[in-house]
Amino acid sequence: MDGIFYPANRWWWTGYNWKALADSLDFLVPMMYDGLNADACSRGDCRLPPGYSRYAQSALPAHQQTVEQFARLGVPPSKLVMAVPWYGYSIPCSSQNRSLQCQLPVPWPSDPVGGWPCGSLPDPWCTPKQVPYRVIQRLLASPSAKWEYDPGSVTAFIEAENITGGRMQIWFDDAATLGVKARWLRSAGVRGIGMWTASSVNYSASRDGQEMWNALKMAVP
């Protein structure tokens, strides 16, 4: 199921009797990924709460608000298994100047994997796209790669270039950022944590695979 990513998702909470569902099931699995806020920001509607980055798809404040909102609906944290991403998103930037904030070159519709037209810009380089973590692993291995961190959302990102040479950023979670979120989830009393998907990691390249699993284990009481 989808989780909450910012208050505009209030309609989602009113569609089901969540307490009745939780009472009938062993646990619920909120989908705490694909929560990009780039669509609203590309239209100039960036009224997001503190701690939200427009390009972070699984921000720590989103986890916190989701657990709190379920509690208000009568679903305790012990009934929640939070699903986190093992992939990132490539974010095309309108400016090649890396000293400037990355801004999308065209307004972005709400579906991040759709096939909408991009005007004069070549698709898929004008819209955010999913990037498996094994691809991010390869990029991070490059001597020129610089791991950067957004503290508000607890999300990592790197500067990169697409195949046309255009500037983009890739926003993702790794063992370090997932570990922070997993430790918070454990302190909140959630039942557990899962990922989408286990096949996104290259297990033969380095210790990254084991470190990603170790990060998830931090959520287990």
Accessible surface in RSA format (square Angstrom, percent):
REM  Atomic radii and reference values for relative SASA: ProtOr
REM  Chains: A
REM  Algorithm: Lee & Richards
REM  Probe-radius: 1.40
REM  Slices: 20
REM RES _ NUM      All-atoms   Total-Side   Main-Chain    Non-polar    All polar
REM                ABS   REL    ABS   REL    ABS   REL    ABS   REL    ABS   REL
RES MET A   1    80.63  41.8  32.68  21.6  47.95 114.2  49.83  42.4  30.80  40.8
RES ASP A   2    66.38  46.5  63.56  63.3   2.82   6.7  12.10  28.5  54.28  54.1
RES GLY A   3     1.68   2.1   0.00   N/A   1.68   2.1   0.00   0.0   1.68   3.8
RES ILE A   4    12.01   6.8  11.76   8.8   0.25   0.6  12.01   8.7   0.00   0.0
RES PHE A   5    16.08   8.0  16.08  10.0   0.00   0.0  16.08   9.7   0.00   0.0
RES TYR A   6    41.00  19.1  41.00  23.3   0.00   0.0  18.50  13.9  22.50  27.7
RES PRO A   7    46.00  33.5  44.10  40.2   1.90   6.9  45.99  38.0   0.00   0.0
RES ALA A   8    66.33  61.0  39.35  60.7  26.98  61.4  50.56  71.2  15.76  41.8
RES ASN A   9    32.27  22.3  32.27  31.2   0.00   0.0   1.22   2.9  31.05  30.0
RES ARG A  10   164.70  69.2 163.18  83.2   1.53   3.6  63.49  86.8 101.21  61.3
RES TRP A  11   179.05  71.9 165.62  80.2  13.43  31.5 158.24  84.4  20.81  33.8
RES TRP A  12    25.51  10.2  23.92  11.6   1.58   3.7  14.03   7.5  11.48  18.6
RES TRP A  13     9.71   3.9   5.44   2.6   4.27  10.0   5.44   2.9   4.27   6.9
RES THR A  14   117.21  83.4  83.19  84.3  34.01  81.1  72.14  96.9  45.06  68.1
RES GLY A  15    55.64  68.6   0.00   N/A  55.64  68.6  29.05  79.7  26.59  59.5
RES TYR A  16   137.70  64.3 117.92  67.1  19.78  51.5  79.12  59.5  58.58  72.2
RES ASN A  17   101.61  70.1  86.17  83.3  15.44  37.2  35.07  84.4  66.55  64.3
RES TRP A  18    11.51   4.6   7.94   3.8   3.57   8.4   7.94   4.2   3.57   5.8
RES LYS A  19   102.58  50.0 101.62  62.4   0.96   2.3  70.42  63.4  32.16  34.3
RES ALA A  20    46.21  42.5  38.99  60.2   7.22  16.4  44.77  63.0   1.44   3.8
RES LEU A  21    67.86  37.8  66.95  47.9   0.91   2.3  67.79  47.6   0.07   0.2
RES ALA A  22     0.89   0.8   0.89   1.4   0.00   0.0   0.89   1.3   0.00   0.0
RES ASP A  23    94.31  66.1  62.58  62.3  31.73  75.0  28.88  68.0  65.43  65.3
RES SER A  24    93.74  79.2  55.88  74.6  37.86  87.2  35.50  75.6  58.24  81.6
RES LEU A  25    85.57  47.7  78.82  56.4   6.75  17.0  83.44  58.6   2.13   5.7
RES ASP A  26   106.88  74.9  96.23  95.8  10.66  25.2  15.65  36.8  91.23  91.0
RES PHE A  27    83.60  41.8  72.04  44.6  11.57  30.1  72.04  43.7  11.57  33.1
RES LEU A  28     4.33   2.4   2.38   1.7   1.95   4.9   4.33   3.0   0.00   0.0
RES VAL A  29    57.21  37.6  54.56  49.4   2.65   6.4  54.56  47.4   2.65   7.2
RES PRO A  30     0.00   0.0   0.00   0.0   0.00   0.0   0.00   0.0   0.00   0.0
RES MET A  31    44.81  23.2  44.49  29.4   0.32   0.8  20.84  17.7  23.97  31.8
RES MET A  32     0.00   0.0   0.00   0.0   0.00   0.0   0.00   0.0   0.00   0.0
RES TYR A  33    23.95  11.2  23.93  13.6   0.02   0.0   5.80   4.4  18.15  22.4
RES ASP A  34    49.29  34.5  29.27  29.1  20.02  47.3   7.28  17.1  42.01  41.9
RES GLY A  35     5.18   6.4   0.00   N/A   5.18   6.4   3.24   8.9   1.94   4.3
RES LEU A  36    15.34   8.5   2.57   1.8  12.77  32.1   2.57   1.8  12.77  34.4
RES ASN A  37     1.10   0.8   1.10   1.1   0.00   0.0   0.00   0.0   1.10   1.1
RES ALA A  38     0.39   0.4   0.00   0.0   0.39   0.9   0.24   0.3   0.16   0.4
RES ASP A  39    16.15  11.3  16.15  16.1   0.00   0.0   1.02   2.4  15.13  15.1
RES ALA A  40     7.51   6.9   7.51  11.6   0.00   0.0   7.51  10.6   0.00   0.0
RES CYS A  41    11.70   8.8   1.76   2.0   9.94  23.3   0.87   2.2  10.83  11.7
RES SER A  42    34.03  28.8   1.27   1.7  32.76  75.5  12.70  27.0  21.33  29.9
RES ARG A  43   144.67  60.7 107.56  54.8  37.10  88.3  60.95  83.3  83.71  50.7
RES GLY A  44    67.81  83.6   0.00   N/A  67.81  83.6  34.67  95.1  33.14  74.2
RES ASP A  45    51.83  36.3  46.49  46.3   5.34  12.6  19.61  46.2  32.21  32.1
RES CYS A  46    52.53  39.7  30.94  34.5  21.59  50.7  27.22  69.0  25.31  27.3
RES ARG A  47   206.04  86.5 173.44  88.4  32.61  77.6  89.55 122.4 116.49  70.6
RES LEU A  48    37.80  21.1  12.64   9.0  25.16  63.3  13.73   9.6  24.08  64.8
RES PRO A  49    30.22  22.0  20.21  18.4  10.01  36.4  27.05  22.3   3.18  19.8
RES PRO A  50   131.26  95.7 108.08  98.5  23.18  84.3 119.87  99.0  11.39  70.8
RES GLY A  51    27.50  33.9   0.00   N/A  27.50  33.9  14.31  39.3  13.19  29.5
RES TYR A  52    26.16  12.2   3.12   1.8  23.04  59.9   3.89   2.9  22.26  27.4
RES SER A  53    18.30  15.5  10.12  13.5   8.18  18.8  11.86  25.2   6.44   9.0
RES ARG A  54    48.36  20.3  44.63  22.7   3.73   8.9   5.40   7.4  42.96  26.0
RES TYR A  55     8.01   3.7   7.41   4.2   0.60   1.6   5.58   4.2   2.43   3.0
RES ALA A  56     2.70   2.5   0.00   0.0   2.70   6.1   0.00   0.0   2.70   7.2
RES GLN A  57     5.47   3.1   4.61   3.4   0.86   2.0   4.85  10.3   0.62   0.5
RES SER A  58     0.08   0.1   0.00   0.0   0.08   0.2   0.00   0.0   0.08   0.1
RES ALA A  59     2.79   2.6   1.86   2.9   0.93   2.1   1.86   2.6   0.93   2.5
RES LEU A  60    24.39  13.6  24.39  17.5   0.00   0.0  24.39  17.1   0.00   0.0
RES PRO A  61    18.54  13.5  18.03  16.4   0.50   1.8  18.54  15.3   0.00   0.0
RES ALA A  62     0.65   0.6   0.65   1.0   0.00   0.0   0.65   0.9   0.00   0.0
RES HIS A  63     0.00   0.0   0.00   0.0   0.00   0.0   0.00   0.0   0.00   0.0
RES GLN A  64    49.59  27.7  49.59  36.2   0.00   0.0   8.08  17.2  41.50  31.5
RES GLN A  65    48.32  27.0  47.91  35.0   0.41   1.0  19.82  42.2  28.51  21.6
RES THR A  66     0.00   0.0   0.00   0.0   0.00   0.0   0.00   0.0   0.00   0.0
RES VAL A  67     9.50   6.3   9.29   8.4   0.21   0.5   9.29   8.1   0.21   0.6
RES GLU A  68    88.14  50.6  83.97  63.5   4.17   9.9  32.40  62.7  55.74  45.5
RES GLN A  69    32.37  18.1  32.37  23.7   0.00   0.0   0.87   1.9  31.50  23.9
RES PHE A  70     0.00   0.0   0.00   0.0   0.00   0.0   0.00   0.0   0.00   0.0
RES ALA A  71    53.92  49.6  35.13  54.2  18.79  42.7  37.22  52.4  16.70  44.2
RES ARG A  72   168.39  70.7 130.31  66.4  38.08  90.7  76.49 104.5  91.89  55.7
RES LEU A  73    60.39  33.6  45.83  32.8  14.56  36.6  51.34  36.1   9.05  24.4
RES GLY A  74    34.43  42.5   0.00   N/A  34.43  42.5  24.84  68.2   9.58  21.5
RES VAL A  75     0.09   0.1   0.00   0.0   0.09   0.2   0.00   0.0   0.09   0.2
RES PRO A  76    63.22  46.1  58.47  53.3   4.75  17.3  62.69  51.8   0.53   3.3
RES PRO A  77    33.89  24.7  33.89  30.9   0.00   0.0  33.89  28.0   0.00   0.0
RES SER A  78    62.96  53.2  58.97  78.7   3.99   9.2  42.34  90.2  20.62  28.9
RES LYS A  79    48.06  23.4  48.06  29.5   0.00   0.0  31.36  28.2  16.70  17.8
RES LEU A  80     0.21   0.1   0.21   0.2   0.00   0.0   0.21   0.1   0.00   0.0
RES VAL A  81    23.08  15.2  23.08  20.9   0.00   0.0  23.08  20.1   0.00   0.0
RES MET A  82     0.00   0.0   0.00   0.0   0.00   0.0   0.00   0.0   0.00   0.0
RES ALA A  83    10.26   9.4  10.26  15.8   0.00   0.0  10.26  14.5   0.00   0.0
RES VAL A  84     0.00   0.0   0.00   0.0   0.00   0.0   0.00   0.0   0.00   0.0
RES PRO A  85     0.03   0.0   0.03   0.0   0.00   0.0   0.03   0.0   0.00   0.0
RES TRP A  86     0.00   0.0   0.00   0.0   0.00   0.0   0.00   0.0   0.00   0.0
RES TYR A  87    12.15   5.7  11.90   6.8   0.25   0.6  10.71   8.1   1.44   1.8
RES GLY A  88     0.00   0.0   0.00   N/A   0.00   0.0   0.00   0.0   0.00   0.0
RES TYR A  89     0.00   0.0   0.00   0.0   0.00   0.0   0.00   0.0   0.00   0.0
RES SER A  90    13.01  11.0  13.01  17.4   0.00   0.0   3.67   7.8   9.35  13.1
RES ILE A  91     0.00   0.0   0.00   0.0   0.00   0.0   0.00   0.0   0.00   0.0
RES PRO A  92     8.58   6.3   8.38   7.6   0.20   0.7   8.47   7.0   0.10   0.6
RES CYS A  93     9.42   7.1   0.00   0.0   9.42  22.1   0.00   0.0   9.42  10.2
RES SER A  94    66.68  56.4  34.13  45.6  32.55  75.0  23.81  50.7  42.87  60.1
RES SER A  95    33.21  28.1  27.30  36.4   5.91  13.6  24.59  52.4   8.62  12.1
RES GLN A  96   112.41  62.9  92.87  67.9  19.55  46.5  66.07 140.6  46.34  35.1
RES ASN A  97    74.96  51.7  64.83  62.7  10.13  24.4  23.76  57.2  51.21  49.5
RES ARG A  98   126.38  53.1 103.48  52.7  22.91  54.5  47.09  64.4  79.29  48.1
RES SER A  99    97.77  82.6  54.98  73.4  42.79  98.6  55.23 117.6  42.54  59.6
RES LEU A 100    94.74  52.8  90.23  64.5   4.52  11.4  92.31  64.8   2.43   6.6
RES GLN A 101   121.11  67.7  98.36  71.9  22.75  54.2  45.90  97.7  75.21  57.0
RES CYS A 102     1.66   1.3   0.50   0.6   1.16   2.7   0.59   1.5   1.07   1.1
RES GLN A 103    72.25  40.4  71.86  52.5   0.39   0.9  33.30  70.9  38.95  29.5
RES LEU A 104    22.99  12.8   3.34   2.4  19.64  49.4   3.34   2.3  19.64  52.9
RES PRO A 105    43.51  31.7  14.83  13.5  28.68 104.2  16.64  13.7  26.87 167.0
RES VAL A 106    33.91  22.3  30.21  27.4   3.70   8.9  33.38  29.0   0.53   1.4
RES PRO A 107    95.24  69.4  86.15  78.5   9.09  33.0  86.25  71.2   8.99  55.9
RES TRP A 108     6.61   2.7   4.88   2.4   1.73   4.1   5.70   3.0   0.91   1.5
RES PRO A 109    56.37  41.1  46.68  42.6   9.69  35.2  55.90  46.2   0.47   2.9
RES SER A 110    86.50  73.1  66.89  89.3  19.61  45.2  32.14  68.4  54.36  76.2
RES ASP A 111    71.74  50.3  67.12  66.8   4.62  10.9  33.50  78.8  38.24  38.1
RES PRO A 112    24.92  18.2  24.92  22.7   0.00   0.0  24.92  20.6   0.00   0.0
RES VAL A 113    91.83  60.4  67.27  60.9  24.56  59.2  68.31  59.4  23.52  63.8
RES GLY A 114    16.89  20.8   0.00   N/A  16.89  20.8  14.12  38.8   2.76   6.2
RES GLY A 115    80.43  99.2   0.00   N/A  80.43  99.2  35.21  96.6  45.22 101.3
RES TRP A 116    37.92  15.2  27.18  13.2  10.74  25.2  33.20  17.7   4.73   7.7
RES PRO A 117   125.58  91.5 100.99  92.1  24.59  89.4 112.51  92.9  13.07  81.2
RES CYS A 118     9.09   6.9   0.60   0.7   8.49  20.0   3.17   8.0   5.92   6.4
RES GLY A 119    76.46  94.3   0.00   N/A  76.46  94.3  44.91 123.3  31.55  70.7
RES SER A 120   118.36 100.0  75.17 100.3  43.19  99.5  57.58 122.6  60.78  85.2
RES LEU A 121    69.51  38.7  63.53  45.4   5.98  15.0  64.13  45.0   5.37  14.5
RES PRO A 122    75.70  55.2  64.06  58.4  11.64  42.3  75.66  62.5   0.04   0.3
RES ASP A 123    74.93  52.5  47.75  47.5  27.19  64.3  19.58  46.1  55.36  55.2
RES PRO A 124    47.94  34.9  46.65  42.5   1.29   4.7  46.65  38.5   1.29   8.0
RES TRP A 125    71.62  28.7  62.33  30.2   9.29  21.8  55.63  29.7  15.99  25.9
RES CYS A 126     2.47   1.9   1.01   1.1   1.46   3.4   1.38   3.5   1.09   1.2
RES THR A 127     1.64   1.2   0.27   0.3   1.37   3.3   0.26   0.4   1.38   2.1
RES PRO A 128     0.14   0.1   0.14   0.1   0.00   0.0   0.14   0.1   0.00   0.0
RES LYS A 129    48.05  23.4  48.05  29.5   0.00   0.0  34.80  31.3  13.25  14.1
RES GLN A 130    80.41  45.0  59.47  43.5  20.94  49.9  13.72  29.2  66.69  50.6
RES VAL A 131    15.51  10.2  14.82  13.4   0.69   1.7  15.51  13.5   0.00   0.0
RES PRO A 132    44.45  32.4  43.45  39.6   1.00   3.6  44.23  36.5   0.22   1.4
RES TYR A 133     7.82   3.6   7.82   4.4   0.00   0.0   0.10   0.1   7.71   9.5
RES ARG A 134   104.15  43.7 100.43  51.2   3.72   8.9  29.42  40.2  74.73  45.3
RES VAL A 135    40.24  26.5  40.24  36.4   0.00   0.0  40.24  35.0   0.00   0.0
RES ILE A 136     0.00   0.0   0.00   0.0   0.00   0.0   0.00   0.0   0.00   0.0
RES GLN A 137    13.78   7.7   6.75   4.9   7.03  16.7   7.36  15.7   6.43   4.9
RES ARG A 138   160.52  67.4 147.89  75.4  12.63  30.1  73.88 101.0  86.65  52.5
RES LEU A 139    58.78  32.7  56.10  40.1   2.68   6.7  57.66  40.5   1.12   3.0
RES LEU A 140    50.40  28.1  30.87  22.1  19.53  49.1  31.03  21.8  19.37  52.1
RES ALA A 141    84.35  77.6  48.56  74.9  35.79  81.4  60.79  85.6  23.56  62.4
RES SER A 142    44.15  37.3  34.60  46.2   9.55  22.0  28.31  60.3  15.84  22.2
RES PRO A 143   144.65 105.4 104.65  95.4  40.00 145.4 117.28  96.8  27.37 170.1
RES SER A 144   104.16  88.0  69.16  92.3  35.00  80.6  56.52 120.4  47.64  66.7
RES ALA A 145    32.60  30.0   4.95   7.6  27.64  62.9  10.64  15.0  21.96  58.2
RES LYS A 146   145.01  70.7 138.88  85.2   6.12  14.6  89.05  80.1  55.96  59.6
RES TRP A 147   106.80  42.9  86.64  41.9  20.16  47.3  85.39  45.5  21.41  34.7
RES GLU A 148    47.09  27.0  42.71  32.3   4.38  10.4  10.30  19.9  36.79  30.0
RES TYR A 149    90.63  42.3  68.80  39.1  21.83  56.8  53.57  40.3  37.06  45.7
RES ASP A 150    30.72  21.5  29.31  29.2   1.41   3.3   1.81   4.2  28.91  28.8
RES PRO A 151    98.65  71.9  85.20  77.7  13.45  48.9  85.45  70.6  13.20  82.0
RES GLY A 152    36.12  44.5   0.00   N/A  36.12  44.5  27.04  74.2   9.08  20.3
RES SER A 153     0.00   0.0   0.00   0.0   0.00   0.0   0.00   0.0   0.00   0.0
RES VAL A 154     8.63   5.7   8.63   7.8   0.00   0.0   8.63   7.5   0.00   0.0
RES THR A 155     1.80   1.3   1.80   1.8   0.00   0.0   1.80   2.4   0.00   0.0
RES ALA A 156     0.00   0.0   0.00   0.0   0.00   0.0   0.00   0.0   0.00   0.0
RES PHE A 157    27.67  13.8  27.67  17.1   0.00   0.0  27.67  16.8   0.00   0.0
RES ILE A 158     1.95   1.1   1.95   1.4   0.00   0.0   1.95   1.4   0.00   0.0
RES GLU A 159    31.26  17.9  17.89  13.5  13.38  31.9  12.85  24.9  18.42  15.0
RES ALA A 160    13.28  12.2   6.15   9.5   7.13  16.2  13.28  18.7   0.00   0.0
RES GLU A 161   111.50  64.0  88.02  66.6  23.47  55.9  18.48  35.7  93.02  75.9
RES ASN A 162    16.63  11.5   6.45   6.2  10.18  24.5   3.85   9.3  12.78  12.4
RES ILE A 163   147.33  83.8 107.85  80.3  39.48  95.2 116.77  84.1  30.56  82.9
RES THR A 164    86.63  61.6  47.98  48.6  38.65  92.1  48.63  65.3  38.00  57.4
RES GLY A 165    39.98  49.3   0.00   N/A  39.98  49.3  24.71  67.8  15.27  34.2
RES GLY A 166    16.96  20.9   0.00   N/A  16.96  20.9  16.61  45.6   0.35   0.8
RES ARG A 167     7.17   3.0   4.61   2.3   2.57   6.1   3.32   4.5   3.85   2.3
RES MET A 168    24.07  12.5  24.07  15.9   0.00   0.0  19.47  16.6   4.60   6.1
RES GLN A 169    14.34   8.0  14.34  10.5   0.00   0.0   0.00   0.0  14.34  10.9
RES ILE A 170     1.78   1.0   1.78   1.3   0.00   0.0   1.78   1.3   0.00   0.0
RES TRP A 171    18.71   7.5  17.86   8.6   0.85   2.0  18.22   9.7   0.49   0.8
RES PHE A 172     1.07   0.5   0.10   0.1   0.97   2.5   1.06   0.6   0.01   0.0
RES ASP A 173     0.96   0.7   0.61   0.6   0.34   0.8   0.00   0.0   0.96   1.0
RES ASP A 174    14.34  10.0  14.34  14.3   0.00   0.0   3.75   8.8  10.59  10.6
RES ALA A 175    25.43  23.4  21.20  32.7   4.23   9.6  21.36  30.1   4.07  10.8
RES ALA A 176    60.96  56.0  42.94  66.3  18.02  41.0  55.41  78.0   5.55  14.7
RES THR A 177     0.68   0.5   0.25   0.2   0.44   1.0   0.68   0.9   0.00   0.0
RES LEU A 178     0.06   0.0   0.06   0.0   0.00   0.0   0.06   0.0   0.00   0.0
RES GLY A 179     1.17   1.4   0.00   N/A   1.17   1.4   1.17   3.2   0.00   0.0
RES VAL A 180    51.75  34.1  49.33  44.7   2.42   5.8  49.87  43.3   1.88   5.1
RES LYS A 181     0.12   0.1   0.12   0.1   0.00   0.0   0.12   0.1   0.00   0.0
RES ALA A 182     0.01   0.0   0.01   0.0   0.00   0.0   0.01   0.0   0.00   0.0
RES ARG A 183   124.17  52.1 117.48  59.9   6.69  15.9  59.03  80.7  65.14  39.5
RES TRP A 184    63.66  25.5  58.55  28.3   5.10  12.0  43.72  23.3  19.94  32.3
RES LEU A 185     0.00   0.0   0.00   0.0   0.00   0.0   0.00   0.0   0.00   0.0
RES ARG A 186   121.07  50.8 112.00  57.1   9.07  21.6  21.35  29.2  99.72  60.4
RES SER A 187    90.49  76.5  47.87  63.9  42.62  98.2  50.59 107.7  39.91  55.9
RES ALA A 188    28.16  25.9   5.70   8.8  22.46  51.1  16.86  23.7  11.31  30.0
RES GLY A 189    37.41  46.1   0.00   N/A  37.41  46.1  28.53  78.3   8.89  19.9
RES VAL A 190     1.19   0.8   0.00   0.0   1.19   2.9   0.00   0.0   1.19   3.2
RES ARG A 191   121.86  51.2 102.28  52.1  19.58  46.6  24.06  32.9  97.79  59.3
RES GLY A 192     8.62  10.6   0.00   N/A   8.62  10.6   8.62  23.7   0.00   0.0
RES ILE A 193    24.38  13.9   1.88   1.4  22.50  54.2   1.88   1.4  22.50  61.0
RES GLY A 194    19.85  24.5   0.00   N/A  19.85  24.5  19.85  54.5   0.00   0.0
RES MET A 195    40.22  20.8  20.81  13.8  19.41  46.2  10.80   9.2  29.42  39.0
RES TRP A 196   141.61  56.8 141.61  68.5   0.00   0.0 116.95  62.4  24.67  40.0
RES THR A 197    35.71  25.4  34.31  34.8   1.41   3.4  29.97  40.3   5.74   8.7
RES ALA A 198    38.97  35.8  35.17  54.3   3.80   8.6  35.29  49.7   3.69   9.8
RES SER A 199    84.20  71.2  66.59  88.9  17.61  40.6  52.60 112.0  31.60  44.3
RES SER A 200    10.33   8.7   9.98  13.3   0.35   0.8   0.35   0.7   9.98  14.0
RES VAL A 201     6.84   4.5   0.00   0.0   6.84  16.5   0.00   0.0   6.84  18.5
RES ASN A 202    56.98  39.3  51.73  50.0   5.26  12.7   9.15  22.0  47.83  46.2
RES TYR A 203   105.39  49.2  83.35  47.4  22.04  57.3  81.22  61.0  24.17  29.8
RES SER A 204   108.45  91.6  68.34  91.2  40.11  92.4  56.53 120.4  51.92  72.7
RES ALA A 205    65.35  60.1  25.74  39.7  39.61  90.1  35.82  50.4  29.53  78.2
RES SER A 206    62.76  53.0  36.27  48.4  26.49  61.0  50.10 106.7  12.66  17.7
RES ARG A 207   161.21  67.7 155.08  79.1   6.14  14.6  73.80 100.9  87.41  53.0
RES ASP A 208    35.54  24.9  34.74  34.6   0.79   1.9   1.71   4.0  33.82  33.7
RES GLY A 209     1.38   1.7   0.00   N/A   1.38   1.7   1.35   3.7   0.02   0.1
RES GLN A 210    88.02  49.2  82.09  60.0   5.93  14.1  33.11  70.5  54.91  41.6
RES GLU A 211    65.89  37.8  63.53  48.1   2.36   5.6  17.96  34.7  47.94  39.1
RES MET A 212     0.77   0.4   0.77   0.5   0.00   0.0   0.59   0.5   0.18   0.2
RES TRP A 213    92.94  37.3  92.91  45.0   0.03   0.1  87.00  46.4   5.95   9.6
RES ASN A 214    54.13  37.3  50.78  49.1   3.35   8.1  18.94  45.6  35.19  34.0
RES ALA A 215     1.34   1.2   0.83   1.3   0.51   1.2   1.14   1.6   0.20   0.5
RES LEU A 216     9.04   5.0   8.84   6.3   0.19   0.5   8.94   6.3   0.10   0.3
RES LYS A 217   123.16  60.1 115.01  70.6   8.15  19.4  76.53  68.9  46.63  49.7
RES MET A 218    71.64  37.1  65.20  43.1   6.45  15.3  70.18  59.7   1.46   1.9
RES ALA A 219     0.00   0.0   0.00   0.0   0.00   0.0   0.00   0.0   0.00   0.0
RES VAL A 220    79.65  52.4  74.89  67.8   4.75  11.5  74.89  65.1   4.75  12.9
RES PRO A 221   108.81  79.3  65.50  59.7  43.31 157.4  81.59  67.4  27.22 169.2
END  Absolute sums over single chains surface
CHAIN  1 A    10602.8       8153.8       2449.0       6265.7       4337.1
END  Absolute sums over all chains
TOTAL         10602.8       8153.8       2449.0       6265.7       4337.1
